[in-house]
Amino acid sequence: MYISSISLFPEPKHVKEMDHDHDHGHMHMSPPPANSTGMPPMHHMEMMMHMTFYWGKKAEILFSGWPGTRSGMYALALIVVFVMAIIVEWLSHCRLIKPGSTHVAAGVVQTLLHAIRMGLEYMVMLALMSFNGGVFLVAVAGHAVGFLVFGSRLFRGSETLRPSEKAFYLSPMSC
């Protein structure tokens, strides 16, 4: 059998006879026959996944068959990705832990906020893996707007964190 990362294919007739190259001691096998696209046939896959950016409303974002081909559903999908990116930035810069909280309570809250933030961040990343140009633009715009509102000093003025608040601040992700 020819084993592929997609599925198992029956051996093509030309592979059953292996050519033994006695000069180098290696066995050579021909690849499976290509179809009109130059790729091996895909028996169990209904739709090709895009591996380059493309434009258009025909996309699958996050869930099978969603948003479909309707413009309104595509717009809703873009809004969802935009809002998720804003929420990620809000969670990266919010101060939901009161300075007087116990270390245990603060640690549990920080851990839960981090888990929610990472879950949303991975959802945005998975949406980007649709390789749809519109999804990419709204994800970047959502992170930019979220950072502008929650992370920059534009709306906070010159406010800085006191040393006692730094321990309870959910710091933004850094590389």
Chimera marker file (.cmm) of the C-alpha trace (Angstrom):
<marker_set name="trace">
<marker id="1" x="0.000" y="0.000" z="0.000" r="1" g="1" b="0" radius="0.5"/>
<marker id="2" x="1.080" y="3.570" z="-0.665" r="1" g="1" b="0" radius="0.5"/>
<marker id="3" x="0.771" y="5.565" z="2.578" r="1" g="1" b="0" radius="0.5"/>
<marker id="4" x="-0.039" y="9.266" z="2.405" r="1" g="1" b="0" radius="0.5"/>
<marker id="5" x="-0.661" y="11.797" z="5.126" r="1" g="1" b="0" radius="0.5"/>
<marker id="6" x="-4.227" y="12.122" z="3.827" r="1" g="1" b="0" radius="0.5"/>
<marker id="7" x="-5.360" y="8.499" z="3.501" r="1" g="1" b="0" radius="0.5"/>
<marker id="8" x="-4.343" y="5.055" z="2.362" r="1" g="1" b="0" radius="0.5"/>
<marker id="9" x="-4.379" y="4.511" z="-1.386" r="1" g="1" b="0" radius="0.5"/>
<marker id="10" x="-4.253" y="1.159" z="-3.163" r="1" g="1" b="0" radius="0.5"/>
<marker id="11" x="-0.922" y="0.533" z="-4.805" r="1" g="1" b="0" radius="0.5"/>
<marker id="12" x="-0.830" y="1.724" z="-8.405" r="1" g="1" b="0" radius="0.5"/>
<marker id="13" x="-0.026" y="-1.000" z="-10.904" r="1" g="1" b="0" radius="0.5"/>
<marker id="14" x="3.342" y="0.546" z="-11.764" r="1" g="1" b="0" radius="0.5"/>
<marker id="15" x="4.448" y="0.439" z="-8.087" r="1" g="1" b="0" radius="0.5"/>
<marker id="16" x="3.825" y="-3.274" z="-7.540" r="1" g="1" b="0" radius="0.5"/>
<marker id="17" x="6.979" y="-4.079" z="-9.473" r="1" g="1" b="0" radius="0.5"/>
<marker id="18" x="9.865" y="-2.471" z="-7.572" r="1" g="1" b="0" radius="0.5"/>
<marker id="19" x="12.989" y="-1.532" z="-9.419" r="1" g="1" b="0" radius="0.5"/>
<marker id="20" x="16.059" y="-2.686" z="-7.507" r="1" g="1" b="0" radius="0.5"/>
<marker id="21" x="19.014" y="-0.504" z="-8.393" r="1" g="1" b="0" radius="0.5"/>
<marker id="22" x="22.036" y="-2.731" z="-7.810" r="1" g="1" b="0" radius="0.5"/>
<marker id="23" x="24.503" y="0.105" z="-8.345" r="1" g="1" b="0" radius="0.5"/>
<marker id="24" x="23.372" y="1.988" z="-5.235" r="1" g="1" b="0" radius="0.5"/>
<marker id="25" x="21.499" y="-0.701" z="-3.354" r="1" g="1" b="0" radius="0.5"/>
<marker id="26" x="18.279" y="1.399" z="-3.079" r="1" g="1" b="0" radius="0.5"/>
<marker id="27" x="14.741" y="0.496" z="-4.051" r="1" g="1" b="0" radius="0.5"/>
<marker id="28" x="12.956" y="3.075" z="-6.187" r="1" g="1" b="0" radius="0.5"/>
<marker id="29" x="9.204" y="3.476" z="-6.232" r="1" g="1" b="0" radius="0.5"/>
<marker id="30" x="7.267" y="5.748" z="-8.520" r="1" g="1" b="0" radius="0.5"/>
<marker id="31" x="4.829" y="8.170" z="-6.919" r="1" g="1" b="0" radius="0.5"/>
<marker id="32" x="1.101" y="7.532" z="-7.360" r="1" g="1" b="0" radius="0.5"/>
<marker id="33" x="-0.402" y="8.749" z="-10.619" r="1" g="1" b="0" radius="0.5"/>
<marker id="34" x="-1.278" y="12.436" z="-10.596" r="1" g="1" b="0" radius="0.5"/>
<marker id="35" x="-4.642" y="13.854" z="-11.545" r="1" g="1" b="0" radius="0.5"/>
<marker id="36" x="-5.193" y="16.963" z="-13.676" r="1" g="1" b="0" radius="0.5"/>
<marker id="37" x="-3.979" y="19.240" z="-10.855" r="1" g="1" b="0" radius="0.5"/>
<marker id="38" x="-0.702" y="17.354" z="-10.572" r="1" g="1" b="0" radius="0.5"/>
<marker id="39" x="-1.570" y="16.050" z="-7.099" r="1" g="1" b="0" radius="0.5"/>
<marker id="40" x="-2.338" y="12.479" z="-5.996" r="1" g="1" b="0" radius="0.5"/>
<marker id="41" x="-6.052" y="11.684" z="-5.962" r="1" g="1" b="0" radius="0.5"/>
<marker id="42" x="-7.885" y="12.460" z="-2.729" r="1" g="1" b="0" radius="0.5"/>
<marker id="43" x="-10.568" y="9.887" z="-2.127" r="1" g="1" b="0" radius="0.5"/>
<marker id="44" x="-11.687" y="11.023" z="1.318" r="1" g="1" b="0" radius="0.5"/>
<marker id="45" x="-11.365" y="14.772" z="1.090" r="1" g="1" b="0" radius="0.5"/>
<marker id="46" x="-14.242" y="16.851" z="-0.236" r="1" g="1" b="0" radius="0.5"/>
<marker id="47" x="-12.665" y="20.321" z="-0.358" r="1" g="1" b="0" radius="0.5"/>
<marker id="48" x="-9.113" y="21.502" z="-0.925" r="1" g="1" b="0" radius="0.5"/>
<marker id="49" x="-7.734" y="23.703" z="1.813" r="1" g="1" b="0" radius="0.5"/>
<marker id="50" x="-6.219" y="26.979" z="0.672" r="1" g="1" b="0" radius="0.5"/>
<marker id="51" x="-2.509" y="27.306" z="1.318" r="1" g="1" b="0" radius="0.5"/>
<marker id="52" x="-2.209" y="30.884" z="0.061" r="1" g="1" b="0" radius="0.5"/>
<marker id="53" x="-4.248" y="33.999" z="0.777" r="1" g="1" b="0" radius="0.5"/>
<marker id="54" x="-7.371" y="34.463" z="-1.292" r="1" g="1" b="0" radius="0.5"/>
<marker id="55" x="-10.179" y="37.000" z="-1.379" r="1" g="1" b="0" radius="0.5"/>
<marker id="56" x="-13.864" y="36.278" z="-1.370" r="1" g="1" b="0" radius="0.5"/>
<marker id="57" x="-16.808" y="35.298" z="0.762" r="1" g="1" b="0" radius="0.5"/>
<marker id="58" x="-16.595" y="31.586" z="-0.054" r="1" g="1" b="0" radius="0.5"/>
<marker id="59" x="-14.681" y="30.505" z="3.029" r="1" g="1" b="0" radius="0.5"/>
<marker id="60" x="-14.806" y="28.020" z="5.870" r="1" g="1" b="0" radius="0.5"/>
<marker id="61" x="-13.933" y="29.794" z="9.092" r="1" g="1" b="0" radius="0.5"/>
<marker id="62" x="-13.617" y="27.842" z="12.347" r="1" g="1" b="0" radius="0.5"/>
<marker id="63" x="-16.455" y="25.381" z="11.680" r="1" g="1" b="0" radius="0.5"/>
<marker id="64" x="-17.312" y="23.092" z="8.785" r="1" g="1" b="0" radius="0.5"/>
<marker id="65" x="-19.680" y="24.859" z="6.395" r="1" g="1" b="0" radius="0.5"/>
<marker id="66" x="-19.561" y="28.201" z="8.254" r="1" g="1" b="0" radius="0.5"/>
<marker id="67" x="-20.137" y="30.888" z="7.105" r="1" g="1" b="0" radius="0.5"/>
<marker id="68" x="-21.231" y="29.296" z="3.824" r="1" g="1" b="0" radius="0.5"/>
<marker id="69" x="-21.635" y="31.350" z="0.681" r="1" g="1" b="0" radius="0.5"/>
<marker id="70" x="-24.028" y="34.053" z="1.887" r="1" g="1" b="0" radius="0.5"/>
<marker id="71" x="-22.604" y="37.556" z="2.231" r="1" g="1" b="0" radius="0.5"/>
<marker id="72" x="-24.414" y="38.231" z="5.503" r="1" g="1" b="0" radius="0.5"/>
<marker id="73" x="-22.955" y="35.145" z="7.154" r="1" g="1" b="0" radius="0.5"/>
<marker id="74" x="-19.479" y="36.044" z="5.886" r="1" g="1" b="0" radius="0.5"/>
<marker id="75" x="-19.882" y="39.535" z="7.387" r="1" g="1" b="0" radius="0.5"/>
<marker id="76" x="-20.985" y="37.936" z="10.676" r="1" g="1" b="0" radius="0.5"/>
<marker id="77" x="-17.910" y="35.684" z="10.639" r="1" g="1" b="0" radius="0.5"/>
<marker id="78" x="-15.670" y="38.727" z="10.114" r="1" g="1" b="0" radius="0.5"/>
<marker id="79" x="-17.385" y="40.529" z="13.013" r="1" g="1" b="0" radius="0.5"/>
<marker id="80" x="-16.894" y="37.482" z="15.266" r="1" g="1" b="0" radius="0.5"/>
<marker id="81" x="-13.154" y="37.335" z="14.469" r="1" g="1" b="0" radius="0.5"/>
<marker id="82" x="-12.844" y="41.117" z="14.986" r="1" g="1" b="0" radius="0.5"/>
<marker id="83" x="-14.571" y="40.952" z="18.388" r="1" g="1" b="0" radius="0.5"/>
<marker id="84" x="-12.519" y="37.921" z="19.491" r="1" g="1" b="0" radius="0.5"/>
<marker id="85" x="-9.302" y="39.831" z="18.686" r="1" g="1" b="0" radius="0.5"/>
<marker id="86" x="-10.533" y="42.851" z="20.697" r="1" g="1" b="0" radius="0.5"/>
<marker id="87" x="-11.431" y="40.611" z="23.655" r="1" g="1" b="0" radius="0.5"/>
<marker id="88" x="-7.954" y="39.040" z="23.538" r="1" g="1" b="0" radius="0.5"/>
<marker id="89" x="-6.413" y="42.501" z="23.845" r="1" g="1" b="0" radius="0.5"/>
<marker id="90" x="-8.819" y="43.448" z="26.634" r="1" g="1" b="0" radius="0.5"/>
<marker id="91" x="-7.903" y="40.301" z="28.570" r="1" g="1" b="0" radius="0.5"/>
<marker id="92" x="-4.217" y="41.071" z="27.976" r="1" g="1" b="0" radius="0.5"/>
<marker id="93" x="-4.495" y="44.499" z="29.570" r="1" g="1" b="0" radius="0.5"/>
<marker id="94" x="-7.408" y="44.297" z="32.043" r="1" g="1" b="0" radius="0.5"/>
<marker id="95" x="-7.119" y="44.640" z="35.795" r="1" g="1" b="0" radius="0.5"/>
<marker id="96" x="-9.869" y="42.424" z="37.141" r="1" g="1" b="0" radius="0.5"/>
<marker id="97" x="-7.966" y="41.444" z="40.278" r="1" g="1" b="0" radius="0.5"/>
<marker id="98" x="-8.359" y="43.760" z="43.234" r="1" g="1" b="0" radius="0.5"/>
<marker id="99" x="-5.121" y="44.801" z="44.973" r="1" g="1" b="0" radius="0.5"/>
<marker id="100" x="-6.356" y="43.453" z="48.327" r="1" g="1" b="0" radius="0.5"/>
<marker id="101" x="-7.016" y="39.935" z="46.996" r="1" g="1" b="0" radius="0.5"/>
<marker id="102" x="-5.254" y="36.957" z="48.517" r="1" g="1" b="0" radius="0.5"/>
<marker id="103" x="-2.436" y="35.441" z="46.488" r="1" g="1" b="0" radius="0.5"/>
<marker id="104" x="-4.367" y="32.195" z="46.027" r="1" g="1" b="0" radius="0.5"/>
<marker id="105" x="-7.485" y="33.946" z="44.722" r="1" g="1" b="0" radius="0.5"/>
<marker id="106" x="-5.391" y="36.228" z="42.516" r="1" g="1" b="0" radius="0.5"/>
<marker id="107" x="-3.473" y="33.239" z="41.139" r="1" g="1" b="0" radius="0.5"/>
<marker id="108" x="-6.669" y="31.337" z="40.325" r="1" g="1" b="0" radius="0.5"/>
<marker id="109" x="-8.234" y="34.369" z="38.626" r="1" g="1" b="0" radius="0.5"/>
<marker id="110" x="-5.045" y="35.062" z="36.655" r="1" g="1" b="0" radius="0.5"/>
<marker id="111" x="-4.914" y="31.435" z="35.537" r="1" g="1" b="0" radius="0.5"/>
<marker id="112" x="-8.560" y="31.450" z="34.418" r="1" g="1" b="0" radius="0.5"/>
<marker id="113" x="-8.108" y="34.739" z="32.549" r="1" g="1" b="0" radius="0.5"/>
<marker id="114" x="-4.970" y="33.393" z="30.896" r="1" g="1" b="0" radius="0.5"/>
<marker id="115" x="-6.785" y="30.210" z="29.824" r="1" g="1" b="0" radius="0.5"/>
<marker id="116" x="-9.683" y="32.206" z="28.358" r="1" g="1" b="0" radius="0.5"/>
<marker id="117" x="-7.280" y="34.571" z="26.598" r="1" g="1" b="0" radius="0.5"/>
<marker id="118" x="-5.263" y="31.722" z="25.106" r="1" g="1" b="0" radius="0.5"/>
<marker id="119" x="-8.414" y="29.894" z="24.008" r="1" g="1" b="0" radius="0.5"/>
<marker id="120" x="-9.654" y="32.989" z="22.197" r="1" g="1" b="0" radius="0.5"/>
<marker id="121" x="-6.196" y="33.640" z="20.743" r="1" g="1" b="0" radius="0.5"/>
<marker id="122" x="-6.099" y="30.112" z="19.334" r="1" g="1" b="0" radius="0.5"/>
<marker id="123" x="-9.597" y="30.595" z="17.886" r="1" g="1" b="0" radius="0.5"/>
<marker id="124" x="-8.369" y="33.730" z="16.089" r="1" g="1" b="0" radius="0.5"/>
<marker id="125" x="-5.327" y="31.791" z="14.867" r="1" g="1" b="0" radius="0.5"/>
<marker id="126" x="-7.531" y="28.960" z="13.581" r="1" g="1" b="0" radius="0.5"/>
<marker id="127" x="-9.733" y="31.506" z="11.783" r="1" g="1" b="0" radius="0.5"/>
<marker id="128" x="-6.585" y="32.914" z="10.146" r="1" g="1" b="0" radius="0.5"/>
<marker id="129" x="-5.734" y="29.432" z="8.929" r="1" g="1" b="0" radius="0.5"/>
<marker id="130" x="-8.641" y="29.754" z="6.495" r="1" g="1" b="0" radius="0.5"/>
<marker id="131" x="-6.191" y="31.968" z="4.529" r="1" g="1" b="0" radius="0.5"/>
<marker id="132" x="-9.027" y="34.351" z="3.708" r="1" g="1" b="0" radius="0.5"/>
<marker id="133" x="-7.740" y="37.911" z="3.212" r="1" g="1" b="0" radius="0.5"/>
<marker id="134" x="-10.773" y="39.474" z="4.887" r="1" g="1" b="0" radius="0.5"/>
<marker id="135" x="-10.310" y="37.350" z="8.006" r="1" g="1" b="0" radius="0.5"/>
<marker id="136" x="-6.644" y="38.354" z="8.164" r="1" g="1" b="0" radius="0.5"/>
<marker id="137" x="-7.483" y="42.056" z="7.894" r="1" g="1" b="0" radius="0.5"/>
<marker id="138" x="-10.217" y="42.003" z="10.561" r="1" g="1" b="0" radius="0.5"/>
<marker id="139" x="-8.019" y="39.985" z="12.956" r="1" g="1" b="0" radius="0.5"/>
<marker id="140" x="-5.196" y="42.521" z="12.658" r="1" g="1" b="0" radius="0.5"/>
<marker id="141" x="-7.685" y="45.405" z="12.905" r="1" g="1" b="0" radius="0.5"/>
<marker id="142" x="-9.292" y="43.843" z="15.994" r="1" g="1" b="0" radius="0.5"/>
<marker id="143" x="-5.934" y="43.472" z="17.732" r="1" g="1" b="0" radius="0.5"/>
<marker id="144" x="-5.004" y="47.048" z="16.759" r="1" g="1" b="0" radius="0.5"/>
<marker id="145" x="-8.292" y="48.537" z="17.991" r="1" g="1" b="0" radius="0.5"/>
<marker id="146" x="-8.148" y="46.449" z="21.159" r="1" g="1" b="0" radius="0.5"/>
<marker id="147" x="-4.606" y="47.565" z="21.885" r="1" g="1" b="0" radius="0.5"/>
<marker id="148" x="-5.473" y="51.195" z="21.122" r="1" g="1" b="0" radius="0.5"/>
<marker id="149" x="-8.401" y="51.155" z="23.535" r="1" g="1" b="0" radius="0.5"/>
<marker id="150" x="-7.030" y="48.905" z="26.301" r="1" g="1" b="0" radius="0.5"/>
<marker id="151" x="-3.239" y="48.834" z="25.968" r="1" g="1" b="0" radius="0.5"/>
<marker id="152" x="-2.094" y="52.218" z="24.768" r="1" g="1" b="0" radius="0.5"/>
<marker id="153" x="-1.911" y="55.324" z="26.874" r="1" g="1" b="0" radius="0.5"/>
<marker id="154" x="-4.404" y="57.122" z="24.640" r="1" g="1" b="0" radius="0.5"/>
<marker id="155" x="-7.315" y="56.403" z="26.959" r="1" g="1" b="0" radius="0.5"/>
<marker id="156" x="-5.326" y="55.878" z="30.183" r="1" g="1" b="0" radius="0.5"/>
<marker id="157" x="-3.371" y="59.114" z="30.013" r="1" g="1" b="0" radius="0.5"/>
<marker id="158" x="-0.073" y="59.034" z="31.860" r="1" g="1" b="0" radius="0.5"/>
<marker id="159" x="-1.370" y="56.539" z="34.411" r="1" g="1" b="0" radius="0.5"/>
<marker id="160" x="1.211" y="54.014" z="35.473" r="1" g="1" b="0" radius="0.5"/>
<marker id="161" x="0.922" y="50.925" z="37.607" r="1" g="1" b="0" radius="0.5"/>
<marker id="162" x="1.943" y="51.167" z="41.227" r="1" g="1" b="0" radius="0.5"/>
<marker id="163" x="4.358" y="48.428" z="42.356" r="1" g="1" b="0" radius="0.5"/>
<marker id="164" x="1.588" y="46.843" z="44.474" r="1" g="1" b="0" radius="0.5"/>
<marker id="165" x="-0.684" y="46.610" z="41.396" r="1" g="1" b="0" radius="0.5"/>
<marker id="166" x="1.918" y="44.981" z="39.148" r="1" g="1" b="0" radius="0.5"/>
<marker id="167" x="1.545" y="41.630" z="40.915" r="1" g="1" b="0" radius="0.5"/>
<marker id="168" x="-2.182" y="41.574" z="40.066" r="1" g="1" b="0" radius="0.5"/>
<marker id="169" x="-1.897" y="42.823" z="36.505" r="1" g="1" b="0" radius="0.5"/>
<marker id="170" x="-2.415" y="40.264" z="33.725" r="1" g="1" b="0" radius="0.5"/>
<marker id="171" x="0.571" y="41.180" z="31.621" r="1" g="1" b="0" radius="0.5"/>
<marker id="172" x="0.324" y="41.127" z="27.826" r="1" g="1" b="0" radius="0.5"/>
<marker id="173" x="1.855" y="38.238" z="25.955" r="1" g="1" b="0" radius="0.5"/>
<marker id="174" x="5.411" y="38.811" z="24.890" r="1" g="1" b="0" radius="0.5"/>
<marker id="175" x="7.668" y="36.959" z="22.497" r="1" g="1" b="0" radius="0.5"/>
<link id1="1" id2="2" r="1" g="1" b="0" radius="0.2"/>
<link id1="2" id2="3" r="1" g="1" b="0" radius="0.2"/>
<link id1="3" id2="4" r="1" g="1" b="0" radius="0.2"/>
<link id1="4" id2="5" r="1" g="1" b="0" radius="0.2"/>
<link id1="5" id2="6" r="1" g="1" b="0" radius="0.2"/>
<link id1="6" id2="7" r="1" g="1" b="0" radius="0.2"/>
<link id1="7" id2="8" r="1" g="1" b="0" radius="0.2"/>
<link id1="8" id2="9" r="1" g="1" b="0" radius="0.2"/>
<link id1="9" id2="10" r="1" g="1" b="0" radius="0.2"/>
<link id1="10" id2="11" r="1" g="1" b="0" radius="0.2"/>
<link id1="11" id2="12" r="1" g="1" b="0" radius="0.2"/>
<link id1="12" id2="13" r="1" g="1" b="0" radius="0.2"/>
<link id1="13" id2="14" r="1" g="1" b="0" radius="0.2"/>
<link id1="14" id2="15" r="1" g="1" b="0" radius="0.2"/>
<link id1="15" id2="16" r="1" g="1" b="0" radius="0.2"/>
<link id1="16" id2="17" r="1" g="1" b="0" radius="0.2"/>
<link id1="17" id2="18" r="1" g="1" b="0" radius="0.2"/>
<link id1="18" id2="19" r="1" g="1" b="0" radius="0.2"/>
<link id1="19" id2="20" r="1" g="1" b="0" radius="0.2"/>
<link id1="20" id2="21" r="1" g="1" b="0" radius="0.2"/>
<link id1="21" id2="22" r="1" g="1" b="0" radius="0.2"/>
<link id1="22" id2="23" r="1" g="1" b="0" radius="0.2"/>
<link id1="23" id2="24" r="1" g="1" b="0" radius="0.2"/>
<link id1="24" id2="25" r="1" g="1" b="0" radius="0.2"/>
<link id1="25" id2="26" r="1" g="1" b="0" radius="0.2"/>
<link id1="26" id2="27" r="1" g="1" b="0" radius="0.2"/>
<link id1="27" id2="28" r="1" g="1" b="0" radius="0.2"/>
<link id1="28" id2="29" r="1" g="1" b="0" radius="0.2"/>
<link id1="29" id2="30" r="1" g="1" b="0" radius="0.2"/>
<link id1="30" id2="31" r="1" g="1" b="0" radius="0.2"/>
<link id1="31" id2="32" r="1" g="1" b="0" radius="0.2"/>
<link id1="32" id2="33" r="1" g="1" b="0" radius="0.2"/>
<link id1="33" id2="34" r="1" g="1" b="0" radius="0.2"/>
<link id1="34" id2="35" r="1" g="1" b="0" radius="0.2"/>
<link id1="35" id2="36" r="1" g="1" b="0" radius="0.2"/>
<link id1="36" id2="37" r="1" g="1" b="0" radius="0.2"/>
<link id1="37" id2="38" r="1" g="1" b="0" radius="0.2"/>
<link id1="38" id2="39" r="1" g="1" b="0" radius="0.2"/>
<link id1="39" id2="40" r="1" g="1" b="0" radius="0.2"/>
<link id1="40" id2="41" r="1" g="1" b="0" radius="0.2"/>
<link id1="41" id2="42" r="1" g="1" b="0" radius="0.2"/>
<link id1="42" id2="43" r="1" g="1" b="0" radius="0.2"/>
<link id1="43" id2="44" r="1" g="1" b="0" radius="0.2"/>
<link id1="44" id2="45" r="1" g="1" b="0" radius="0.2"/>
<link id1="45" id2="46" r="1" g="1" b="0" radius="0.2"/>
<link id1="46" id2="47" r="1" g="1" b="0" radius="0.2"/>
<link id1="47" id2="48" r="1" g="1" b="0" radius="0.2"/>
<link id1="48" id2="49" r="1" g="1" b="0" radius="0.2"/>
<link id1="49" id2="50" r="1" g="1" b="0" radius="0.2"/>
<link id1="50" id2="51" r="1" g="1" b="0" radius="0.2"/>
<link id1="51" id2="52" r="1" g="1" b="0" radius="0.2"/>
<link id1="52" id2="53" r="1" g="1" b="0" radius="0.2"/>
<link id1="53" id2="54" r="1" g="1" b="0" radius="0.2"/>
<link id1="54" id2="55" r="1" g="1" b="0" radius="0.2"/>
<link id1="55" id2="56" r="1" g="1" b="0" radius="0.2"/>
<link id1="56" id2="57" r="1" g="1" b="0" radius="0.2"/>
<link id1="57" id2="58" r="1" g="1" b="0" radius="0.2"/>
<link id1="58" id2="59" r="1" g="1" b="0" radius="0.2"/>
<link id1="59" id2="60" r="1" g="1" b="0" radius="0.2"/>
<link id1="60" id2="61" r="1" g="1" b="0" radius="0.2"/>
<link id1="61" id2="62" r="1" g="1" b="0" radius="0.2"/>
<link id1="62" id2="63" r="1" g="1" b="0" radius="0.2"/>
<link id1="63" id2="64" r="1" g="1" b="0" radius="0.2"/>
<link id1="64" id2="65" r="1" g="1" b="0" radius="0.2"/>
<link id1="65" id2="66" r="1" g="1" b="0" radius="0.2"/>
<link id1="66" id2="67" r="1" g="1" b="0" radius="0.2"/>
<link id1="67" id2="68" r="1" g="1" b="0" radius="0.2"/>
<link id1="68" id2="69" r="1" g="1" b="0" radius="0.2"/>
<link id1="69" id2="70" r="1" g="1" b="0" radius="0.2"/>
<link id1="70" id2="71" r="1" g="1" b="0" radius="0.2"/>
<link id1="71" id2="72" r="1" g="1" b="0" radius="0.2"/>
<link id1="72" id2="73" r="1" g="1" b="0" radius="0.2"/>
<link id1="73" id2="74" r="1" g="1" b="0" radius="0.2"/>
<link id1="74" id2="75" r="1" g="1" b="0" radius="0.2"/>
<link id1="75" id2="76" r="1" g="1" b="0" radius="0.2"/>
<link id1="76" id2="77" r="1" g="1" b="0" radius="0.2"/>
<link id1="77" id2="78" r="1" g="1" b="0" radius="0.2"/>
<link id1="78" id2="79" r="1" g="1" b="0" radius="0.2"/>
<link id1="79" id2="80" r="1" g="1" b="0" radius="0.2"/>
<link id1="80" id2="81" r="1" g="1" b="0" radius="0.2"/>
<link id1="81" id2="82" r="1" g="1" b="0" radius="0.2"/>
<link id1="82" id2="83" r="1" g="1" b="0" radius="0.2"/>
<link id1="83" id2="84" r="1" g="1" b="0" radius="0.2"/>
<link id1="84" id2="85" r="1" g="1" b="0" radius="0.2"/>
<link id1="85" id2="86" r="1" g="1" b="0" radius="0.2"/>
<link id1="86" id2="87" r="1" g="1" b="0" radius="0.2"/>
<link id1="87" id2="88" r="1" g="1" b="0" radius="0.2"/>
<link id1="88" id2="89" r="1" g="1" b="0" radius="0.2"/>
<link id1="89" id2="90" r="1" g="1" b="0" radius="0.2"/>
<link id1="90" id2="91" r="1" g="1" b="0" radius="0.2"/>
<link id1="91" id2="92" r="1" g="1" b="0" radius="0.2"/>
<link id1="92" id2="93" r="1" g="1" b="0" radius="0.2"/>
<link id1="93" id2="94" r="1" g="1" b="0" radius="0.2"/>
<link id1="94" id2="95" r="1" g="1" b="0" radius="0.2"/>
<link id1="95" id2="96" r="1" g="1" b="0" radius="0.2"/>
<link id1="96" id2="97" r="1" g="1" b="0" radius="0.2"/>
<link id1="97" id2="98" r="1" g="1" b="0" radius="0.2"/>
<link id1="98" id2="99" r="1" g="1" b="0" radius="0.2"/>
<link id1="99" id2="100" r="1" g="1" b="0" radius="0.2"/>
<link id1="100" id2="101" r="1" g="1" b="0" radius="0.2"/>
<link id1="101" id2="102" r="1" g="1" b="0" radius="0.2"/>
<link id1="102" id2="103" r="1" g="1" b="0" radius="0.2"/>
<link id1="103" id2="104" r="1" g="1" b="0" radius="0.2"/>
<link id1="104" id2="105" r="1" g="1" b="0" radius="0.2"/>
<link id1="105" id2="106" r="1" g="1" b="0" radius="0.2"/>
<link id1="106" id2="107" r="1" g="1" b="0" radius="0.2"/>
<link id1="107" id2="108" r="1" g="1" b="0" radius="0.2"/>
<link id1="108" id2="109" r="1" g="1" b="0" radius="0.2"/>
<link id1="109" id2="110" r="1" g="1" b="0" radius="0.2"/>
<link id1="110" id2="111" r="1" g="1" b="0" radius="0.2"/>
<link id1="111" id2="112" r="1" g="1" b="0" radius="0.2"/>
<link id1="112" id2="113" r="1" g="1" b="0" radius="0.2"/>
<link id1="113" id2="114" r="1" g="1" b="0" radius="0.2"/>
<link id1="114" id2="115" r="1" g="1" b="0" radius="0.2"/>
<link id1="115" id2="116" r="1" g="1" b="0" radius="0.2"/>
<link id1="116" id2="117" r="1" g="1" b="0" radius="0.2"/>
<link id1="117" id2="118" r="1" g="1" b="0" radius="0.2"/>
<link id1="118" id2="119" r="1" g="1" b="0" radius="0.2"/>
<link id1="119" id2="120" r="1" g="1" b="0" radius="0.2"/>
<link id1="120" id2="121" r="1" g="1" b="0" radius="0.2"/>
<link id1="121" id2="122" r="1" g="1" b="0" radius="0.2"/>
<link id1="122" id2="123" r="1" g="1" b="0" radius="0.2"/>
<link id1="123" id2="124" r="1" g="1" b="0" radius="0.2"/>
<link id1="124" id2="125" r="1" g="1" b="0" radius="0.2"/>
<link id1="125" id2="126" r="1" g="1" b="0" radius="0.2"/>
<link id1="126" id2="127" r="1" g="1" b="0" radius="0.2"/>
<link id1="127" id2="128" r="1" g="1" b="0" radius="0.2"/>
<link id1="128" id2="129" r="1" g="1" b="0" radius="0.2"/>
<link id1="129" id2="130" r="1" g="1" b="0" radius="0.2"/>
<link id1="130" id2="131" r="1" g="1" b="0" radius="0.2"/>
<link id1="131" id2="132" r="1" g="1" b="0" radius="0.2"/>
<link id1="132" id2="133" r="1" g="1" b="0" radius="0.2"/>
<link id1="133" id2="134" r="1" g="1" b="0" radius="0.2"/>
<link id1="134" id2="135" r="1" g="1" b="0" radius="0.2"/>
<link id1="135" id2="136" r="1" g="1" b="0" radius="0.2"/>
<link id1="136" id2="137" r="1" g="1" b="0" radius="0.2"/>
<link id1="137" id2="138" r="1" g="1" b="0" radius="0.2"/>
<link id1="138" id2="139" r="1" g="1" b="0" radius="0.2"/>
<link id1="139" id2="140" r="1" g="1" b="0" radius="0.2"/>
<link id1="140" id2="141" r="1" g="1" b="0" radius="0.2"/>
<link id1="141" id2="142" r="1" g="1" b="0" radius="0.2"/>
<link id1="142" id2="143" r="1" g="1" b="0" radius="0.2"/>
<link id1="143" id2="144" r="1" g="1" b="0" radius="0.2"/>
<link id1="144" id2="145" r="1" g="1" b="0" radius="0.2"/>
<link id1="145" id2="146" r="1" g="1" b="0" radius="0.2"/>
<link id1="146" id2="147" r="1" g="1" b="0" radius="0.2"/>
<link id1="147" id2="148" r="1" g="1" b="0" radius="0.2"/>
<link id1="148" id2="149" r="1" g="1" b="0" radius="0.2"/>
<link id1="149" id2="150" r="1" g="1" b="0" radius="0.2"/>
<link id1="150" id2="151" r="1" g="1" b="0" radius="0.2"/>
<link id1="151" id2="152" r="1" g="1" b="0" radius="0.2"/>
<link id1="152" id2="153" r="1" g="1" b="0" radius="0.2"/>
<link id1="153" id2="154" r="1" g="1" b="0" radius="0.2"/>
<link id1="154" id2="155" r="1" g="1" b="0" radius="0.2"/>
<link id1="155" id2="156" r="1" g="1" b="0" radius="0.2"/>
<link id1="156" id2="157" r="1" g="1" b="0" radius="0.2"/>
<link id1="157" id2="158" r="1" g="1" b="0" radius="0.2"/>
<link id1="158" id2="159" r="1" g="1" b="0" radius="0.2"/>
<link id1="159" id2="160" r="1" g="1" b="0" radius="0.2"/>
<link id1="160" id2="161" r="1" g="1" b="0" radius="0.2"/>
<link id1="161" id2="162" r="1" g="1" b="0" radius="0.2"/>
<link id1="162" id2="163" r="1" g="1" b="0" radius="0.2"/>
<link id1="163" id2="164" r="1" g="1" b="0" radius="0.2"/>
<link id1="164" id2="165" r="1" g="1" b="0" radius="0.2"/>
<link id1="165" id2="166" r="1" g="1" b="0" radius="0.2"/>
<link id1="166" id2="167" r="1" g="1" b="0" radius="0.2"/>
<link id1="167" id2="168" r="1" g="1" b="0" radius="0.2"/>
<link id1="168" id2="169" r="1" g="1" b="0" radius="0.2"/>
<link id1="169" id2="170" r="1" g="1" b="0" radius="0.2"/>
<link id1="170" id2="171" r="1" g="1" b="0" radius="0.2"/>
<link id1="171" id2="172" r="1" g="1" b="0" radius="0.2"/>
<link id1="172" id2="173" r="1" g="1" b="0" radius="0.2"/>
<link id1="173" id2="174" r="1" g="1" b="0" radius="0.2"/>
<link id1="174" id2="175" r="1" g="1" b="0" radius="0.2"/>
</marker_set>
